[in-house]
Amino acid sequence: MQKVIKDMFLIVSGSLIFALGINYFAIPNNLSEGGIIGISIVTYYLFEWSPGLVNFVINAILLLVGYRFFDHRVMIYTIVAIIFSSGFLHFTSGVGSEINGDTLLAALFAGGTVGLGLGMIFRTGGTSGGTAIIVRILSRYLGWSMGKGMLVIDILVIAGSAFVIGQEKAMYTLIAVYIGAKVIDVVVEGANERTSVLIISKHPDRVLEAVTQNMARGITILEGRGGYTNRNKEVLYLVINKQEIVKFRKIIEEIDEDAYVTVHTVQEILRKGYKGAK
């Protein structure tokens, strides 16, 4: 019950922040957005229809189409998010003003605010409806991050909105959407991003000992074989925080400057043992 209350707080708060990002920063500066909210903003520019009402109607239709892809909890969370985000969009209409003609600054704040709001909603496991439903499907079956999926779909919508707001404003909108996508990933996946590292060294034992002692990280030893030399060798694998890369690099340089190291961003960690290792 406590988790549900916390999730509801995040959804309502995120919906309010999202609505303020649109009404305070985007619309007063003639910017658009991606996805369904982008369509809602364009209809506001063309016909002065309430973005909140348009957003609610379109999302309701898409929700009927995509309901089968989500479990009961996600559906409830998504419905709550649609109701509150649409309501806040409608009732906060007209609260913003042009930021001294500085469209770039407006785009940065619009992207950051909208991304923060959506990220809070996504963090609960729900969606904001609309294209987020499509993104959840892409995330589930293709392994896309929420930010990446939103970015691809948003670009398509913004390309169409350029005919209404003009190319210059559309390009500023792209900046806002890109910033928003990055903020979404930080909020959903956490600022403490994990990185996987593969090491091929002439001194694997020394690397293993140094990393274990200085970084308190466990290492997996994989058996490998050189494709050119055909010699057996040990390949070391570990997962570290992104902030630890500099420290790790210094350790490797002190032991083996010629070590072959690859670094990859980890999309998801399923076992708590890896995530909590210190």
C-alpha atoms as a printed R data frame, in Angstrom:
    type eleno elety resid chain resno      x       y       z
1   ATOM     1    CA   MET     A     1  0.000   0.000   0.000
2   ATOM     2    CA   GLN     A     2  2.864   2.353   0.825
3   ATOM     3    CA   LYS     A     3  4.391   1.768  -2.613
4   ATOM     4    CA   VAL     A     4  1.070   2.528  -4.327
5   ATOM     5    CA   ILE     A     5  0.807   5.828  -2.447
6   ATOM     6    CA   LYS     A     6  4.363   6.703  -3.423
7   ATOM     7    CA   ASP     A     7  3.670   5.811  -7.061
8   ATOM     8    CA   MET     A     8  0.505   7.902  -7.113
9   ATOM     9    CA   PHE     A     9  2.443  10.851  -5.699
10  ATOM    10    CA   LEU     A    10  5.063  10.494  -8.444
11  ATOM    11    CA   ILE     A    11  2.402  10.260 -11.148
12  ATOM    12    CA   VAL     A    12  0.463  13.307  -9.958
13  ATOM    13    CA   SER     A    13  3.618  15.363  -9.364
14  ATOM    14    CA   GLY     A    14  5.103  14.274 -12.681
15  ATOM    15    CA   SER     A    15  1.884  15.168 -14.493
16  ATOM    16    CA   LEU     A    16  1.934  18.661 -13.005
17  ATOM    17    CA   ILE     A    17  5.599  19.224 -13.893
18  ATOM    18    CA   PHE     A    18  4.947  17.918 -17.405
19  ATOM    19    CA   ALA     A    19  1.986  20.284 -17.874
20  ATOM    20    CA   LEU     A    20  3.977  23.269 -16.610
21  ATOM    21    CA   GLY     A    21  6.787  22.440 -19.026
22  ATOM    22    CA   ILE     A    22  4.307  22.631 -21.903
23  ATOM    23    CA   ASN     A    23  2.248  25.623 -20.781
24  ATOM    24    CA   TYR     A    24  4.996  27.693 -19.162
25  ATOM    25    CA   PHE     A    25  7.910  27.117 -21.540
26  ATOM    26    CA   ALA     A    26  6.825  25.477 -24.815
27  ATOM    27    CA   ILE     A    27  3.578  27.125 -25.928
28  ATOM    28    CA   PRO     A    28  4.406  30.757 -24.988
29  ATOM    29    CA   ASN     A    29  7.582  30.467 -27.069
30  ATOM    30    CA   ASN     A    30  5.789  28.904 -30.044
31  ATOM    31    CA   LEU     A    31  7.559  25.573 -29.595
32  ATOM    32    CA   SER     A    32  6.015  22.186 -30.151
33  ATOM    33    CA   GLU     A    33  6.694  18.750 -28.702
34  ATOM    34    CA   GLY     A    34  6.805  15.189 -29.883
35  ATOM    35    CA   GLY     A    35  4.172  12.495 -29.653
36  ATOM    36    CA   ILE     A    36  0.511  13.092 -28.896
37  ATOM    37    CA   ILE     A    37  1.202  16.249 -26.923
38  ATOM    38    CA   GLY     A    38  2.937  17.641 -30.010
39  ATOM    39    CA   ILE     A    39 -0.204  17.000 -32.030
40  ATOM    40    CA   SER     A    40 -2.260  18.633 -29.262
41  ATOM    41    CA   ILE     A    41 -0.051  21.729 -29.331
42  ATOM    42    CA   VAL     A    42 -0.309  22.024 -33.121
43  ATOM    43    CA   THR     A    43 -4.111  21.845 -32.953
44  ATOM    44    CA   TYR     A    44 -3.962  24.630 -30.349
45  ATOM    45    CA   TYR     A    45 -1.928  26.800 -32.724
46  ATOM    46    CA   LEU     A    46 -4.280  26.081 -35.624
47  ATOM    47    CA   PHE     A    47 -7.711  26.008 -33.973
48  ATOM    48    CA   GLU     A    48 -7.095  27.171 -30.353
49  ATOM    49    CA   TRP     A    49 -8.376  23.849 -29.059
50  ATOM    50    CA   SER     A    50 -7.427  23.052 -25.470
51  ATOM    51    CA   PRO     A    51 -4.267  20.890 -25.486
52  ATOM    52    CA   GLY     A    52 -5.551  19.140 -22.376
53  ATOM    53    CA   LEU     A    53 -8.828  18.097 -23.961
54  ATOM    54    CA   VAL     A    54 -7.224  17.019 -27.245
55  ATOM    55    CA   ASN     A    55 -4.566  15.117 -25.330
56  ATOM    56    CA   PHE     A    56 -7.237  13.308 -23.298
57  ATOM    57    CA   VAL     A    57 -9.346  12.314 -26.324
58  ATOM    58    CA   ILE     A    58 -6.444  10.990 -28.415
59  ATOM    59    CA   ASN     A    59 -4.928   9.155 -25.452
60  ATOM    60    CA   ALA     A    60 -8.249   7.541 -24.615
61  ATOM    61    CA   ILE     A    61 -8.477   6.157 -28.145
62  ATOM    62    CA   LEU     A    62 -4.913   4.847 -28.104
63  ATOM    63    CA   LEU     A    63 -5.461   3.340 -24.685
64  ATOM    64    CA   LEU     A    64 -8.316   1.269 -26.046
65  ATOM    65    CA   VAL     A    65 -5.960  -0.018 -28.740
66  ATOM    66    CA   GLY     A    66 -2.982  -0.730 -26.504
67  ATOM    67    CA   TYR     A    67 -4.618  -2.015 -23.329
68  ATOM    68    CA   ARG     A    68 -3.893  -5.661 -24.189
69  ATOM    69    CA   PHE     A    69 -0.129  -5.097 -23.981
70  ATOM    70    CA   PHE     A    70 -0.115  -4.119 -20.308
71  ATOM    71    CA   ASP     A    71 -0.987  -5.716 -17.035
72  ATOM    72    CA   HIS     A    72 -3.664  -4.424 -14.691
73  ATOM    73    CA   ARG     A    73 -1.356  -2.244 -12.569
74  ATOM    74    CA   VAL     A    74  0.255  -0.516 -15.559
75  ATOM    75    CA   MET     A    75 -3.159   0.177 -17.058
76  ATOM    76    CA   ILE     A    76 -4.416   1.768 -13.832
77  ATOM    77    CA   TYR     A    77 -1.273   3.889 -13.527
78  ATOM    78    CA   THR     A    78 -1.541   4.976 -17.169
79  ATOM    79    CA   ILE     A    79 -5.203   5.961 -16.817
80  ATOM    80    CA   VAL     A    80 -4.368   8.030 -13.730
81  ATOM    81    CA   ALA     A    81 -1.475   9.693 -15.589
82  ATOM    82    CA   ILE     A    82 -3.663  10.541 -18.592
83  ATOM    83    CA   ILE     A    83 -6.396  12.038 -16.411
84  ATOM    84    CA   PHE     A    84 -4.059  14.185 -14.307
85  ATOM    85    CA   SER     A    85 -1.726  15.278 -17.123
86  ATOM    86    CA   SER     A    86 -4.670  16.257 -19.334
87  ATOM    87    CA   GLY     A    87 -6.359  18.030 -16.422
88  ATOM    88    CA   PHE     A    88 -3.226  19.963 -15.489
89  ATOM    89    CA   LEU     A    89 -2.644  20.863 -19.150
90  ATOM    90    CA   HIS     A    90 -6.157  22.311 -19.339
91  ATOM    91    CA   PHE     A    91 -6.199  24.209 -16.057
92  ATOM    92    CA   THR     A    92 -2.646  25.615 -16.243
93  ATOM    93    CA   SER     A    93 -3.195  26.968 -19.751
94  ATOM    94    CA   GLY     A    94 -1.903  30.523 -20.115
95  ATOM    95    CA   VAL     A    95  0.389  30.524 -17.076
96  ATOM    96    CA   GLY     A    96  3.610  31.054 -19.022
97  ATOM    97    CA   SER     A    97  5.207  33.905 -20.902
98  ATOM    98    CA   GLU     A    98  7.874  34.381 -23.543
99  ATOM    99    CA   ILE     A    99 11.382  34.246 -22.048
100 ATOM   100    CA   ASN     A   100 12.721  37.568 -23.376
101 ATOM   101    CA   GLY     A   101 12.755  36.165 -26.882
102 ATOM   102    CA   ASP     A   102 15.430  33.589 -25.952
103 ATOM   103    CA   THR     A   103 14.029  30.535 -27.721
104 ATOM   104    CA   LEU     A   104 17.061  28.382 -26.962
105 ATOM   105    CA   LEU     A   105 16.698  28.945 -23.228
106 ATOM   106    CA   ALA     A   106 12.991  28.158 -23.477
107 ATOM   107    CA   ALA     A   107 13.777  24.944 -25.366
108 ATOM   108    CA   LEU     A   108 16.284  23.822 -22.745
109 ATOM   109    CA   PHE     A   109 13.884  24.420 -19.873
110 ATOM   110    CA   ALA     A   110 10.935  22.948 -21.744
111 ATOM   111    CA   GLY     A   111 12.872  19.778 -22.499
112 ATOM   112    CA   GLY     A   112 14.218  19.433 -18.971
113 ATOM   113    CA   THR     A   113 10.861  20.055 -17.319
114 ATOM   114    CA   VAL     A   114  8.851  17.801 -19.625
115 ATOM   115    CA   GLY     A   115 11.516  15.082 -19.355
116 ATOM   116    CA   LEU     A   116 11.492  15.271 -15.560
117 ATOM   117    CA   GLY     A   117  7.712  14.997 -15.427
118 ATOM   118    CA   LEU     A   118  7.512  12.076 -17.838
119 ATOM   119    CA   GLY     A   119 10.456  10.365 -16.167
120 ATOM   120    CA   MET     A   120  8.662  10.451 -12.809
121 ATOM   121    CA   ILE     A   121  5.614   8.835 -14.406
122 ATOM   122    CA   PHE     A   122  7.665   6.183 -16.213
123 ATOM   123    CA   ARG     A   123  9.611   5.398 -13.037
124 ATOM   124    CA   THR     A   124  6.435   4.049 -11.442
125 ATOM   125    CA   GLY     A   125  6.047   1.570 -14.280
126 ATOM   126    CA   GLY     A   126  3.160   3.466 -15.823
127 ATOM   127    CA   THR     A   127  3.018   5.558 -18.981
128 ATOM   128    CA   SER     A   128  1.679   8.957 -19.948
129 ATOM   129    CA   GLY     A   129 -0.459   7.324 -22.637
130 ATOM   130    CA   GLY     A   130 -0.277   8.204 -26.321
131 ATOM   131    CA   THR     A   131  3.006   7.330 -27.986
132 ATOM   132    CA   ALA     A   132  4.305   6.201 -24.600
133 ATOM   133    CA   ILE     A   133  2.117   3.132 -25.136
134 ATOM   134    CA   ILE     A   134  3.984   2.433 -28.360
135 ATOM   135    CA   VAL     A   135  7.306   3.110 -26.629
136 ATOM   136    CA   ARG     A   136  6.463   0.634 -23.851
137 ATOM   137    CA   ILE     A   137  5.847  -2.005 -26.520
138 ATOM   138    CA   LEU     A   138  9.168  -1.182 -28.211
139 ATOM   139    CA   SER     A   139 10.904  -1.293 -24.835
140 ATOM   140    CA   ARG     A   140  9.421  -4.680 -24.004
141 ATOM   141    CA   TYR     A   141 10.078  -6.428 -27.319
142 ATOM   142    CA   LEU     A   142 13.092  -4.582 -28.779
143 ATOM   143    CA   GLY     A   143 14.880  -3.568 -25.591
144 ATOM   144    CA   TRP     A   144 14.790   0.147 -26.401
145 ATOM   145    CA   SER     A   145 15.200   2.596 -23.555
146 ATOM   146    CA   MET     A   146 12.219   4.841 -22.852
147 ATOM   147    CA   GLY     A   147 14.211   7.896 -23.905
148 ATOM   148    CA   LYS     A   148 15.341   6.379 -27.204
149 ATOM   149    CA   GLY     A   149 11.853   5.259 -28.167
150 ATOM   150    CA   MET     A   150 10.356   8.639 -27.318
151 ATOM   151    CA   LEU     A   151 13.077  10.412 -29.306
152 ATOM   152    CA   VAL     A   152 12.477   8.433 -32.524
153 ATOM   153    CA   ILE     A   153  8.706   8.921 -32.467
154 ATOM   154    CA   ASP     A   154  8.997  12.555 -31.395
155 ATOM   155    CA   ILE     A   155 11.246  13.415 -34.341
156 ATOM   156    CA   LEU     A   156  8.607  12.134 -36.767
157 ATOM   157    CA   VAL     A   157  5.899  14.270 -35.134
158 ATOM   158    CA   ILE     A   158  8.113  17.369 -34.992
159 ATOM   159    CA   ALA     A   159  8.937  17.037 -38.684
160 ATOM   160    CA   GLY     A   160  5.234  17.394 -39.408
161 ATOM   161    CA   SER     A   161  4.774  20.307 -36.988
162 ATOM   162    CA   ALA     A   162  7.448  22.262 -38.871
163 ATOM   163    CA   PHE     A   163  4.788  23.170 -41.426
164 ATOM   164    CA   VAL     A   164  2.878  25.006 -38.673
165 ATOM   165    CA   ILE     A   165  5.546  26.542 -36.426
166 ATOM   166    CA   GLY     A   166  8.276  26.924 -39.038
167 ATOM   167    CA   GLN     A   167 11.632  25.232 -39.506
168 ATOM   168    CA   GLU     A   168 13.508  27.370 -36.978
169 ATOM   169    CA   LYS     A   169 11.069  26.675 -34.141
170 ATOM   170    CA   ALA     A   170 10.968  23.010 -35.137
171 ATOM   171    CA   MET     A   171 14.754  22.802 -34.772
172 ATOM   172    CA   TYR     A   172 14.557  24.383 -31.320
173 ATOM   173    CA   THR     A   173 11.849  21.853 -30.496
174 ATOM   174    CA   LEU     A   174 14.227  19.046 -31.488
175 ATOM   175    CA   ILE     A   175 16.694  20.390 -28.921
176 ATOM   176    CA   ALA     A   176 13.969  20.368 -26.273
177 ATOM   177    CA   VAL     A   177 12.949  16.816 -27.135
178 ATOM   178    CA   TYR     A   178 16.555  15.590 -27.081
179 ATOM   179    CA   ILE     A   179 17.117  17.126 -23.646
180 ATOM   180    CA   GLY     A   180 13.836  15.612 -22.466
181 ATOM   181    CA   ALA     A   181 14.830  12.144 -23.689
182 ATOM   182    CA   LYS     A   182 18.101  12.311 -21.762
183 ATOM   183    CA   VAL     A   183 16.373  13.496 -18.608
184 ATOM   184    CA   ILE     A   184 13.827  10.671 -18.905
185 ATOM   185    CA   ASP     A   185 16.599   8.072 -19.041
186 ATOM   186    CA   VAL     A   186 18.349   9.602 -16.014
187 ATOM   187    CA   VAL     A   187 15.149   9.655 -13.957
188 ATOM   188    CA   VAL     A   188 13.983   6.175 -15.021
189 ATOM   189    CA   GLU     A   189 17.327   4.356 -14.980
190 ATOM   190    CA   GLY     A   190 18.967   6.468 -12.300
191 ATOM   191    CA   ALA     A   191 21.942   8.793 -12.396
192 ATOM   192    CA   ASN     A   192 24.057   5.936 -11.026
193 ATOM   193    CA   GLU     A   193 24.434   4.368 -14.476
194 ATOM   194    CA   ARG     A   194 26.208   1.001 -14.700
195 ATOM   195    CA   THR     A   195 28.952   0.191 -17.179
196 ATOM   196    CA   SER     A   196 30.286  -3.216 -18.176
197 ATOM   197    CA   VAL     A   197 34.000  -3.653 -18.846
198 ATOM   198    CA   LEU     A   198 35.876  -6.378 -20.720
199 ATOM   199    CA   ILE     A   199 39.643  -6.580 -20.168
200 ATOM   200    CA   ILE     A   200 42.246  -8.567 -22.079
201 ATOM   201    CA   SER     A   201 45.622  -8.152 -20.409
202 ATOM   202    CA   LYS     A   202 48.997  -9.854 -20.256
203 ATOM   203    CA   HIS     A   203 48.708  -9.668 -16.461
204 ATOM   204    CA   PRO     A   204 45.134 -10.751 -15.651
205 ATOM   205    CA   ASP     A   205 46.054 -11.890 -12.132
206 ATOM   206    CA   ARG     A   206 47.461  -8.485 -11.197
207 ATOM   207    CA   VAL     A   207 44.440  -6.696 -12.687
208 ATOM   208    CA   LEU     A   208 42.105  -9.021 -10.790
209 ATOM   209    CA   GLU     A   209 43.882  -8.380  -7.509
210 ATOM   210    CA   ALA     A   210 44.097  -4.596  -7.976
211 ATOM   211    CA   VAL     A   211 40.422  -4.164  -8.931
212 ATOM   212    CA   THR     A   212 39.256  -6.437  -6.117
213 ATOM   213    CA   GLN     A   213 41.298  -4.594  -3.492
214 ATOM   214    CA   ASN     A   214 40.961  -0.993  -4.687
215 ATOM   215    CA   MET     A   215 37.413  -0.999  -6.022
216 ATOM   216    CA   ALA     A   216 35.766  -3.790  -4.005
217 ATOM   217    CA   ARG     A   217 34.262  -5.197  -7.184
218 ATOM   218    CA   GLY     A   218 33.821  -8.815  -8.123
219 ATOM   219    CA   ILE     A   219 35.241  -9.945 -11.468
220 ATOM   220    CA   THR     A   220 34.170 -12.818 -13.685
221 ATOM   221    CA   ILE     A   221 36.968 -14.693 -15.475
222 ATOM   222    CA   LEU     A   222 36.080 -15.879 -18.972
223 ATOM   223    CA   GLU     A   223 38.111 -18.325 -21.033
224 ATOM   224    CA   GLY     A   224 39.063 -16.851 -24.416
225 ATOM   225    CA   ARG     A   225 41.311 -17.624 -27.351
226 ATOM   226    CA   GLY     A   226 43.114 -15.224 -29.663
227 ATOM   227    CA   GLY     A   227 41.795 -15.391 -33.209
228 ATOM   228    CA   TYR     A   228 45.215 -14.590 -34.698
229 ATOM   229    CA   THR     A   229 47.597 -16.252 -32.222
230 ATOM   230    CA   ASN     A   230 45.250 -19.145 -31.373
231 ATOM   231    CA   ARG     A   231 46.500 -18.900 -27.786
232 ATOM   232    CA   ASN     A   232 44.267 -19.348 -24.769
233 ATOM   233    CA   LYS     A   233 43.874 -16.295 -22.565
234 ATOM   234    CA   GLU     A   234 41.763 -15.057 -19.686
235 ATOM   235    CA   VAL     A   235 39.191 -12.327 -20.300
236 ATOM   236    CA   LEU     A   236 38.042 -10.346 -17.278
237 ATOM   237    CA   TYR     A   237 34.492  -8.994 -17.009
238 ATOM   238    CA   LEU     A   238 33.041  -6.663 -14.391
239 ATOM   239    CA   VAL     A   239 30.288  -4.096 -13.905
240 ATOM   240    CA   ILE     A   240 31.103  -0.723 -12.339
241 ATOM   241    CA   ASN     A   241 29.470   2.664 -11.831
242 ATOM   242    CA   LYS     A   242 30.059   5.184 -14.587
243 ATOM   243    CA   GLN     A   243 31.742   7.461 -12.062
244 ATOM   244    CA   GLU     A   244 34.343   4.747 -11.375
245 ATOM   245    CA   ILE     A   245 35.682   4.651 -14.937
246 ATOM   246    CA   VAL     A   246 38.456   7.182 -14.244
247 ATOM   247    CA   LYS     A   247 39.660   5.241 -11.196
248 ATOM   248    CA   PHE     A   248 39.498   1.987 -13.143
249 ATOM   249    CA   ARG     A   249 41.491   3.469 -16.033
250 ATOM   250    CA   LYS     A   250 44.284   4.525 -13.691
251 ATOM   251    CA   ILE     A   251 44.501   1.005 -12.261
252 ATOM   252    CA   ILE     A   252 44.781  -0.545 -15.724
253 ATOM   253    CA   GLU     A   253 47.388   1.980 -16.902
254 ATOM   254    CA   GLU     A   254 49.582   1.255 -13.888
255 ATOM   255    CA   ILE     A   255 49.505  -2.504 -14.516
256 ATOM   256    CA   ASP     A   256 49.333  -2.906 -18.291
257 ATOM   257    CA   GLU     A   257 49.295   0.093 -20.641
258 ATOM   258    CA   ASP     A   258 48.799  -2.276 -23.588
259 ATOM   259    CA   ALA     A   259 45.695  -3.931 -22.132
260 ATOM   260    CA   TYR     A   260 42.703  -4.177 -24.469
261 ATOM   261    CA   VAL     A   261 39.647  -2.728 -22.728
262 ATOM   262    CA   THR     A   262 36.096  -2.249 -23.988
263 ATOM   263    CA   VAL     A   263 33.450  -0.286 -22.083
264 ATOM   264    CA   HIS     A   264 29.693  -0.631 -22.648
265 ATOM   265    CA   THR     A   265 26.689   1.029 -21.039
266 ATOM   266    CA   VAL     A   266 24.510  -1.502 -19.232
267 ATOM   267    CA   GLN     A   267 20.857  -1.171 -20.180
268 ATOM   268    CA   GLU     A   268 19.456  -3.199 -17.292
269 ATOM   269    CA   ILE     A   269 20.650  -5.309 -14.352
270 ATOM   270    CA   LEU     A   270 18.272  -8.016 -13.197
271 ATOM   271    CA   ARG     A   271 20.205  -9.425 -10.254
272 ATOM   272    CA   LYS     A   272 20.501  -7.262  -7.155
273 ATOM   273    CA   GLY     A   273 23.857  -8.796  -6.355
274 ATOM   274    CA   TYR     A   274 25.478  -6.953  -9.245
275 ATOM   275    CA   LYS     A   275 23.626  -3.715  -8.655
276 ATOM   276    CA   GLY     A   276 24.472  -3.538  -5.003
277 ATOM   277    CA   ALA     A   277 28.062  -4.776  -5.186
278 ATOM   278    CA   LYS     A   278 30.531  -2.414  -3.645
